[in-house]
Amino acid sequence: MRREIDGHTYDTADARVIASHEAGSTHVHRMISLYRTSDGRYFIVEEREIHGVDGALLTPLTETMAREWLENHGRAELAGSLFKNGRIFLTIEVDSGLFRRIAAAAEDAGVSEQAWVLSVITATLDAKRGIATPGALALAPVHRLHPSDV
């Protein structure tokens, strides 16, 4: 299912299912799934079958609404791990060569790999908007990497 809502695209084919909840009775069957898009937006899709007639409804959610949906559907532990202290956990995969470079840069800066990566991301995004990042690590100028650099 794909919908354009308020200038954003919500597509079940490109989003990750976080959790699903199934409910029903003799004549009504519902499956509701919470999705997260690659750019961090949440939405639910409610698929219904009522007396043999199918339908679906897509609804965008804020982070708070997504957390509440998880908590209300018995997934409080998952909500806690996704939204710990108002933070969202992002897992990325990097090859070993890039990880070694990140680890070395973090060690040189005297911070963890996570702190170094967050500082680089924040400084890069702020620089694009012309904002100075207080407390950002002093970084070498950013340049495009060639695959042989990794």
WOQUIVEN-V231478 format. One record per run of one state. SS is the DSSP state (H for helix, E for strand, L for the rest). FROM is the first residue (numbers start at 1). TO is the last residue. If there is no record, write none. Layout:
BEGIN
SS_FROM_TO / SS_FROM_TO
END
This chain:
BEGIN
L_1_1 / E_2_5 / L_6_7 / E_8_11 / L_12_15 / E_16_24 / L_25_27 / E_28_36 / L_37_41 / E_42_50 / L_51_52 / E_53_61 / L_62_62 / H_63_72 / L_73_75 / H_76_82 / L_83_83 / H_84_86 / L_87_95 / H_96_109 / L_110_112 / H_113_128 / L_129_146 / H_147_149 / L_150_150
END
